[in-house]
Amino acid sequence: MKRIILSLLISFYAFSFSNAQPWSLYQTGVPYSLFAVDFLNANTGVAVGQGGTIIQTLDGGEEWTLRSQTINIWLNDVSYTPVGVFAVGMGGVIMRSVDNGATWQVSRAFSHEDHTLRGVAYNPYDNTVHAVGYAGSYYVLSHPYTNGTWVQRFDIPYTMHSIAFAPNAHINERGIIAGTDGKVWRSTNGGSSWTPRNTNRYDYMNDVVFLNDDEAMICGNNGTILRSTNWGGTWSVNLQFLTIEHLRSIDMFSDGFNTKVTICGDHGKIMTSNDNGFTFIDQLNGEGRHMYGVSLLSITDGITVGEIGSATSGAMYVTSANGIVGISNISSEIPGSFTLEQNYPNPFNPVTNIKFSLPVSEQVKLSVFDMTGREVKTLVNTKLNAGSYEYQFDAFGLSSGVYIYKLVSNSFSQTKKMTLIK
């Protein structure tokens, strides 16, 4: 097998300034677009795409090895499950690995071009694997521990793009399918049946993820970001409207204290949320290629994959600062008290610096509000160690005027004013 060496000299940007690029481009070494990526843990992951390409990493993305290619088949999604790794794609093809992506076998052969599959997920309720796709294509692998067989279902006669089950679906039996033209379905009986739900959108719903057992999010065409707090029963639209680009993939990671959500899409769009998916930071600009898949390895580390470019290699962007862009740890000496200092320079245009200190490790949130009290920017929303920090705030896109910035932790809250003059 060809060994693909990516020169991933990953710089740790977790304490970089906001004018630094939080996502770094690396060439995959394969002359095909990549459509999906998933990780078993912080080290082991797989990316799949055009030409039936499957590449694997064992060191968190520093090196990738070509594991499989079937030139005439495109693979659209990949997922690690307790019963193996599954990649699904063109013509209903399903590939399976039982050694974390090192070797692959055909689990379901090509049947018909109309059976092309777009999403795959493990259902912990009954230990089955579900694959969904075009024109009602829906297959379930029962008895996966003994290889089993893929059984076709016919209960949803529409194109489905993504499927997900709640973290504790083995108890609460919850699942969600996102599909074409704003269509969404949910299950409350372990996937035995699916009920259509209204989204009030007509855009393609491209990917769905559970943040926890109750909350779920969907990304879709024309900048659509939807959120549900009742496991898919009702959906609300994110009103931030950061983009009109088609959004292709969404992923989350929680460490018990923080929940990161990252979305990627067309023309290099990558956005990350530090506040459980309510507001997003635009993180990548100037990339013309579409990004199709995202996987978060940790609170700080993530990988997106996308289409081939002039370098005849599928795009891959790597970050070790997932959403914590702009913050710098300026002193490891433990301060004696909480402080929030006056920004400098002040007035400013359009960049200013905000310093604050923490005597203990705490969850902190640093936000900017306009004079009506409306929150316009979330700068930091994460757990930080004791120390002194500086955030370089870029007010690009905001109008001239007086703004309030506020630092909140479990035991401290303070606000100050700053003036933007353009």
NUPA-167916 format. One record per residue: x, y, z of N, C-alpha, C in turn; residue in one letter. Coordinates in steps of 0.001 Angstrom, whole numbers, plus 500000, padded with zeros to 6 digits. Each point is the difference from the previous one (the first is absolute). Layout:
N
XYZXYZXYZA/...
This chain:
422
500819498813500000499181501187500000500870501260500000M/499529501011499313500724501255499958499882500714501333K/501107500445500542499985500734501250499956501494499685R/499011500657500521499809501406499692500502500823501165I/501055500732499789500577500791501069499507501430499872I/499299500459500983499569501385500047500978500774500863L/500543501044499487500954500782500785499247500845500998S/499464499342500993499153500678500968500837500460501172L/500715501055499830500733500577501116499027500902500719L/499175499380500831498856500702500563500450500987501059I/499724501269499771500271501020501003498831500050500965S/500273500161501268498935500046500980499490501430500103F/498831500226499376499435501330499898499064500331501155Y/499888499160500991499019500222501059500212501328500686A/501213500560499927500250501285500618500493501006498961F/499483499899498787500412500913498953499083501207499945S/500399501021499248499180501183499849499014499821498875F/498975500869499987498886499802499080500374500197498544S/501122500669499708500373500133498605500784498794499498N/500241498995500865500618498753499567498927499060499464A/500375499175499040499049499061499412499806498804500924Q/498778499813500559499795498904500942499986498623499351P/499718499922498684499987498726499293501122500004498969W/500827498976500020501153499925499108499775498946498924S/500325500332498763499782499121498854501139498997499856L/499623498738499800500959498942499699499493499193498827Y/500902499562499161499620499202498843499901498530500398Q/498974499353499494499757498613500394500860499014499217T/500489500413498843500830499095499215499224499113499057G/498680500011500068499179499212499077499313500961499033V/499970499659498700499463500920498990498484499937499884P/499315500003501130498548499924500011499447500887501101Y/498767500462499789499301500735501050499624499048501127S/499952500536501205499582499231501174498679500558500505L/499078499097500358498648500411500336499638499819501473F/500761499228500747499641499759501403501237499579500775A/499978500250501298501099499617500890499420499698501370V/500570499012500682499546499661501347501177499439500779D/499955500181501336501083499541500858499463499096501096F/500758498935500263499704499101501103500428500627501321L/501146500663499979500552500670501170500930501103499500N/500807500564500881500860501120499607501074499602499002A/500248498713499816501062499539499107499503499350498722N/498992499154500100499591499140498893498792500553499276T/500149500230498681498906500534499210500053499538498567G/498898500222499280499867499582498605499304501116499226V/500451500232498769499330500909499077499686499247498717A/498845500307499380499566499284498797499541501000498945V/499927499531498739499541500909498968499955499422498611G/500287500881499027499955499679498581500983498872499687Q/499623499199499006500863498889499610500050498893501014G/498983499945500878499986498982501035501157500119500972G/500581501185500077501188500214500815499705499856501484T/500834499234500691499967499902501456501420500170500503I/500228501051500807501310500201500603499857499975501516I/501045499523500667499952499822501455501198500704500641Q/499769500585501186501070500552500811500013499308501357T/501197499831500555500155499409501326500668500963500980L/500215501249499540500682500970500856499306501364499983D/498673499979499953499243501240500076500066500859498762G/500415499445498880499999500724498745501352500427499486G/501079499635500669501321500403499529500441499192498787E/499639498736499951500292499161498839498744499221499638E/499801499812498693498850499247499503500481498900499055W/499334498867500055500344498867499152498781499603499167T/500217499815498713498939499550499114499651498551500322L/498742499753500347499581498659500396499146499289498949R/499276500764499185499125499351499006499631501010498922S/499827499508498755499479500811498910499196499129499057Q/498834500505499611499171499373498975499615501124499048T/500725500146498920500007501218499201498601500450499579I/499108499086499694498693500370499468498947500266501072N/500393499948501265499047500171501097500381501223500833I/499011500831500314500210501101500925499455499606501368W/500735500316501030499553499753501369499651501329500648L/498789500104500550499451501269500454500031500215501509N/500084498923500775499987500153501449500752498848500637D/500520500243501212500714498965500739499711500189501476V/499919498882500727499683500084501422500633498840500755S/500673500350501104500474498988500937498836499572500878Y/499838498688500190498938499458500842500593498902500880T/499275499544501010500493498897500823500137498676499250P/499430499933498778500057498755499235500818500158498719V/500866501025499951500855500209498846499871501386499429G/500799500268498967499929501265499276499232499754498707V/499048500886499693499172499826498806500116501235499114F/500216499783498701500019501060499001498941499676498955A/499179501003499655498892499762499072500118500948498815V/499420499582498859500112500867498843499184499587498810G/500592500224498844499347499886498704499421498600499769M/498754499986499462499382498741499620499660499079501146G/499957500533501233499678499174501159501174499209500538G/501224500323499549501181499296500481500246500342501469V/500304498975500790500365500186501401501286499226500253I/501013500716500475501281499404500358500078499889501518M/500698498952500470500103499771501436501424499608500384R/500446500546501129501288499618500584499776499579501434S/500618498912500401499883499526501384501320500171500744V/500958500721499376501280500261500668500321501498499991D/498959500792500253500118501463500147500441500725498740N/499787499369498846500287500658498737501241499536499281G/500678498996500522501231499515499363499709499197498741A/498992499127500055499603499217498837498495500104499825T/499552499833498736498588500224499679499459498875499129W/498720499696500220499291499020499193498676500608499545Q/499494499492498886498685500431499509498931499317500846V/499234500793500714498915499466500830498688499943499229S/499817500940499076498859499973499081500490500455498641R/499734499211498972500506500286498660499140501039499288A/500552500584498950499271500935499140498727499320499501F/498854500709500137498741499426499533499364500831498898S/499880501326500221499399500868498991500393501422500316H/500218500827498958500440501370500228499000500803500831E/498714499628499942498990500697500797500075499650501479D/500813499026500349500124499581501399501149500696500728H/500573501026499380501151500673500592499705500459501431T/500937499707500899499824500269501423500788501234500414L/499419500786500920500601501256500430500400500021501470R/499361499172500840500277500057501427499951498628500639G/500793499813501068500022498724500709500168500275501483V/499318499207500843500086500196501446499683498695500720A/500597499866501168499755498848500877498839500311500926Y/499106499022500183498848500136500886500213499148501246N/500325500639501141500271499220501211498760499339500598P/498821500383499512498769499401500540499962498506499744Y/500374499587498779499929498574499668501272499504499314D/501101500769500133501290499601499425499920499771498495N/499302500909499311499914499925498545500735501189499390T/500292499897498701500608501091499258499020500422498908V/499760501308499905499030500534499045500711500840498954H/499665499778498713500553500772498892498848500571499187A/500064501321499715498907500665499292500548500754498799V/499114500252498999500458500682498805498904500427499065G/500317499999498689499133500559498979498693499225499862Y/498935500796499689498722499428499557499502498883500904A/500112500187501306499484499028500954500905498821500271G/501233500037499525500931498895500266500304499934501490S/499712498873500602500143499847501451500299498530500279Y/501170499744500594500415498638500291500414499885501457Y/499655498878500610500328499747501403500761498688500098V/501143500051500707500780498787500251499643499467501370L/499317498873500002499661499345501264501053498939500313S/500132499675501272500980499006500462501407500307499488H/500481501241500171501305500369499423501179499254500617P/499839499451501207501111499280500614500306498693499273Y/499027499512499248500208498784499211499922500308498508T/500398501234499646499970500527498630498584500340499554N/499036499077500155498609500305499706499747500339498546G/498815500541499723499612500379498645499371501390500030T/500115500692498865499385501319499858498578499831499479W/499039500474500785498580499879499647499477501365499566V/499368500048498836499483501265499497498676500353500657Q/499837501291500338498742500510500535499400500975499003R/498665500183500105499288500820499020499086501021500666F/500266500355501260499047500836500719500169501493499757D/501102500470499383500173501416499688500280500115498498I/499047500462499204500170500012498540500664501273499482P/500947500567500738500678501224499598501507499837500187Y/500742500908499400501445499975500170500372500407501414T/500871499213500622500483500253501351501504500228499939M/500469501026500714501406500374499925500803499596501228H/499344499849501140500745499731501231499091499362501028S/500588499189500877499256499347501062500850500002501263I/499351500195501148500715499998501276499081499464501089A/500605499366500990499268499513501168500558500663501252F/499131500199500980500393500664501240501067499187500727A/500844500657500809501052499282500725499473498847500844P/498814500186500582499390498939500809498739499451499333N/500097499814498683498851499460499264499636498600500468A/500943499289500603499679498665500518498995500088501147H/499855501207500578499022500218501068498811500815499503I/500281501149499336498902500895499609499475499769498588N/500699499189499202499525499552498688499857501138498981E/500821501059500123499842501184499159500939499987498796R/499479500451498860500796500113498794499455501081499097G/500844500515499092499607501061499070500595499705498630I/499207500230498953500454499930498614499778501361499364I/501009500522499297499893501261499266500034499705498514A/499163500708499239499899499667498592499807501171499076G/499476499709498848499841500975498936498881500998500302T/500106501196499414498928501001500011499436500273501394D/500879500118500990499576500333501352499363498878500773G/500040498795499472499318498878500661500862499428501126K/499351499779501135500637499400501168499023499010500616V/500550498882500454499189498995500674500641499676501351W/499170499605500969500565499549501270499356498690500417R/500733499264500807499503498742500550500060500060501511S/498968499498500630499968499888501461499842498544500426T/500237499094499036499874498574500316501183499199499444N/501189500600500117501203499282499604500159499782498520G/499401500869499173500123499872498561499028499027499370G/499057499472500788499010499079499429499085500717499026S/499712501275500268499199500820499096500471501444500106S/499673500789498966500448501386499925498822500922499711W/499959501134500711498920500965499859500544501298499418T/499374500523498917500486501265499425499781501174500945P/500969500920500031499912501205500828500201501228499117R/499395501105500388500039501226499215501233500830500353N/500722500481498991501155500868500236499777501428499520T/498928500220499234499726501310499399501118500451499058N/500745499052499480501032500285499002499773499089498795R/500450500470498822499892499172498808501375499590499485Y/501025500340500756501361499682499589500338498542500296D/501020499496499297500505498670500324500563500019501420Y/499622499009500802500545499817501333501141498975499871M/501244500449500060501126499161499602500598499140501104N/499921500437501249500628499217501066499311500300501321D/499929498993500857499355500138501309500898499399501062V/500011500626501191500797499502501111499248500249501300V/500065499038500913499491500193501357501098500654500836F/499673501093500711500925500595500960499938499260501323L/498813499529500332499745499175501176498689499281499737N/499410499386500996498788499220499758498805500857499602D/499997501292500375498867500872499723500238500948498835D/501231500486499863500296501027499016500652499406498752E/499574500525498849500557499563498725500114501192499070A/500905499907499016500182501068499027500106499420498594M/499575500811499033500059499642498585500632501151499241I/500848499692499016500477501022499069499520499639498603C/499809501045499162499458499750498676500359501076499001G/499360499948498858500279500956498930499607501414500376N/500599500968499303499699501422500180500202500476501431N/501051499489500639500347500461501337499087499531501104G/499191498984499735499027499537500994500680499332501189T/499658500459501202500399499353501250498745499889500860I/499605498769500311498803499755500800500380499390501346L/499154500261500989500239499477501340498693499472500589R/500089498885500685498853499430500703500385499728501448S/499115500314500914500224499721501411499099498876500506T/499242499389499099499110498898500384500190498815499045N/501284499642499840500435498849499215499314499888498631W/499895501159499318499492500006498634498526500228499861G/499307500279501092498560500232499910499676501293499286G/500672501085500386499858501295499351501380500577499749T/500066500894499010501285500555499587499921501512499900W/501062500670500454500105501448499870501212500334499145S/499935501122499292501065500417499097500984500888500749V/501288499715499840501028500884500533499918501324499247N/499808501089500744499763501302499384501284500780499746L/501148499376500241501258500710499828500314500260498517Q/499587499061499121500145500131498552501398500481499597F/500985499179500315501385500343499688500323499860498520L/499226499213499283500372499676498626498781499603499192T/500132500105498680498982499449499101500548498762499294I/501210499589500396500601498804499405499242498748500439E/500056498962499156499442498712500395500890499396501082H/499416499589501098500729499405501118499847498493499918L/501122499263499993499988498586499631500115499037501175R/500716500401501069500280499042501070500073500714501339S/499582499311501055500010500544501350500480498921500959I/500798500393501001500449499059501019500116500730501323D/499998499239501078500119500556501338500974499179500816M/500527500634501059500820499286500979499754500634501358F/499788499155501015499800500476501364500957499277500928S/500620500778500895500883499400500999499373499995501386D/498702500279500072499297500070501273499887501402500540G/500911500895499560499951501401500389499589500888498825F/500546499713498843499767500811498809499459499131498869N/499190500611499158499518499341498794500352500863498808T/500833499470499106500361500678498762499132499469498870K/499604500884499096499272499613498799500687500661498819V/500352499224498989500632500544498797499213499583498770T/499835500949499085499276499788498754500913500377498844I/499980499227498918500762500367498807499096499939498777C/500436500710498940499171500039498811500732500537498793G/499237500539499061500531500415498709500956501181500130D/500919500095499037500990501072499913500785500146501300H/500381498847500556500866499997501167499370500458501286G/498700500042500063499339500489501208500237499045501170K/500573500536501085500128499276501257499583500949501117I/499062499572500837499509500811501110499975499149501259M/500404500587501118500019499273501260499222500756501065T/499278499255500825499268500561501127500626499538501303S/500178500941500927500504499688501330498888499937501039N/498754500291499589498902500104500968498858499035499665D/500374498765499717499021498933499786499162500214498737N/500566500712499035499326500136498715499071501172499861G/500053500969500909499112501157499901500592501085499106F/501292500294500158500666500978499138501260499378499429T/500367500454498791501133499410499291501029501056499630F/501261499585500018501114500827499579500427499550498605I/500073500943499055500445499698498644501514499836500026D/500501498818499606501398499680500234500884499852498775Q/499436499872498824500841499779498824499461500826498842L/500855500782499383499615500810498851501084499900498929N/499603500202498758500951499995498905500250498642499374G/499304498968500439500128498661499412498856499806499011E/500345499752498741498971499860498981499363498627499939G/500696498994500523499490498629499913498912499745501038R/499071499118499634498934499630500928500519499014501039H/499518500160501236500335499091501083498770499135500280M/500191498675500040498873499081500056499850499248501325Y/501074499852500762499908499198501220500826500601501112G/499532499862501246500732500497501164499913498973501119V/501100499856500750500026499136501172500820500685501081S/499444500093501208500706500588501135500612498883500828L/501314500114500228500723498991500757499988500300501491L/499891501295500337500012500451501382499410501396500032S/500065500652501162499512501367500107500798500943499106I/501272499720499797500850500896499218500348499487498614T/499939498705499762500494499429498751498859499583499081D/500165500307498708499003499604499026500596499884498616G/499301499289499117500433499810498619498793500146499089I/500170500761498914498993500054498953500619499492498706T/499165499453499123500467499509498703499115500565498906V/500564500072498775499236500595498918500480499601498625G/499654500868499037500190499620498604501426500242499525E/500294499364498891501326500094499401500202501400499435I/501239500475500008500313501320499477501104499934498971G/500621501151499764501047500074498986501219499160500350S/500141499692501310501133499175500431499728498515499797A/498914499689499284499589498619499715499999499136501253T/499474500552501069499880499266501256498755500471500713S/499293499050500610498839500373500782500390500897501158G/499157500968500302500309500972501050499833499386501382A/500902500377500898499866499633501403500496501166500845M/499145500488500885500386501055500929500028499439501411Y/501028500378500740500212499497501357500089501185500944V/499399499875501187500110501040501015500370499392501340T/500723500753500793500194499662501409499561501169500865S/499124500841499416499485501164500724498517500151499727A/499289498918499946498622499953499513499081500969500735N/499959501224499499499078500975500544500597500905501042G/501225499741500506500571500843501043501021500926499348I/499616500586498882500901500857499256499972501394500608V/501176500618500122500064501362500494500473500118501425G/500095498895500734500355500073501405501455499606500209I/500675500697500912501393499738500301500194499919501501S/500673498945500455500346499865501408501290500785500235N/499908501178500612501151500899500098500799499804501271I/499499499200500953500754499735501217499477498743500665S/500930499123500415499620498796500728499979500231501509S/500447501197500434499957500340501426498552500145500442E/499651499377501108498614500015500463499692501353500637I/499039500767499455499662501311500558499261499868501330P/499958501087500749499365499963501311498502500168499968G/499450500466498862498557500247499937499546500010498552S/498672499965499813499413500184498678500143501459499590F/500373500243498761500049501363499489499557500022498546T/499369501102499621499691500286498606500508501407499739L/500992500149499144500637501294499785499325500765498864E/500274501313499976499501500829498915500708499619498702Q/499235499901498937500585499639498707500972501073499524N/500943499598499167500940500958499421500339499576498568Y/500093500914499045499674501422500184498498500212500147P/499637501141500471498598500373500154499891501517499925N/499310500540499003499259499350498917500915499179499082P/499370499150499162500763499106499139499342499865498638F/500774499510499032499501499758498650500958499073499253N/499579498757499665498860499288500572500439498977501042P/501330500019500374500524498968500890500387500611501334V/499654499301501089500387500417501337500328498776500840T/500656500218501130500410498897500870499278500078501332N/499567498835500485499300499914501284500759499017500882I/500457500473501172500717499155500942499104499638501175K/500160498761500494499295499581501213500829498945500717F/499737499847501290500764499062500825499070499113500801S/500436498741500198499231499014500752500891499408501084L/499606500087501290500808499392501065499801498498500117P/498918499483499382499713498564500037499532499574498612V/500034498712499744499486499461498754498476500027500015S/499412500642499003498546500114499960499498500062498566E/498717499707499851499296500250498758499771501501499896Q/500441500606498908499861501446499836499345500316498665V/499314501129499976499387500482498769500304501486499871K/500584500371498871500279501392499684499160500377498789L/499116500977500176499046500348498949499994501499499763S/499524500399498811499858501400499629498528500283499725V/499501501116500556498602500385499852499921501410499416F/498923500278499259499763501384499601499263500722501120D/499697501279499804499434500802501087498541499665500286M/499376499171499147498640499538500296500006498737500847T/501204499463500254500109498769500769500022498745499162G/500017500167498671500026498834499106501424499474499881R/500175498703500214501317499399499862500366499902498522E/501130500613499617500393500019498593501182499077499711V/500781499667501025501135499104499804500245499197501271K/500251498703499851500526499173501081501464499751499686T/500886500545500808501432499908499732500614498738500595L/499643499710501249500513498823500703498843499360500748V/499892498703499903499008499267500783500547498601500233N/500905499882500978500686498744500226500587499983501405T/500519498866500417500676499896501285501468500343499806K/500508500950500824501393500423499921500697499737501323L/501286499710499925500801499831501208500276501348500650N/500386499977501271500370501231500689501152500666499263A/499940501328499872501038500734499287499474501311499461G/500834500691499254499637501271499378499892499805498492S/498960500586499415499714499791498591499777501329499296Y/500222499971498687499709501162499162499273499517498760E/498901500681499687499237499669498795500090501165499030Y/500392499705498769500051501027498971498676499970499235Q/499195501011500214498645500070499451499995500806498716F/499544499362498924499869500651498699498526500328499788D/499662501285499960498611500443499885499565500177498553A/500699499357499069499605500069498598498531499584499860F/499227500796499281498590499699499797499072500712500956G/500544500582501073499190500761500943500016501481499648L/498948500698500357499895501426499739500693500802501089S/500365501239499676500580500884501002499033500197501154S/500557500157501201499149500227501163500636499478501271G/499248500103501079500453499531501306499489498586500224V/500890499132500444499645498619500279500395499648501431Y/499355498985500524500289499500501341500618498619499878I/501104499757500691500534498646500050499909499482501432Y/499672498728500125499656499425501299500713498667500188K/500630499848501164500638498737500369499193499362501119L/499603498740499800499175499291500982500634498645500287V/500110499655501289500406498660500415499041499558501104S/500285498860500599499129499515501071500010500921501212N/501096500737500205500134500809501209500367501450499719S/499868500456498736500417501355499667499219500493498800F/499671501289500008499347500631498861500366501479499992S/500437500507498850500346501411499895499823500456498567Q/499617501268499827499805500570498675500806501296499877T/500386500317498777500657501264499675499529500451498619K/500198501291499729499597500565498725501208500238499098K/499767499914498694501034500321499018499348500687498813M/500791500773499265499448500815498912500667499628498688T/499183499631499018500460499677498644499767501209499110L/501061500502499375499900501144499087500547499574498651I/499164500085498970500431499631498645499991501225499090K/
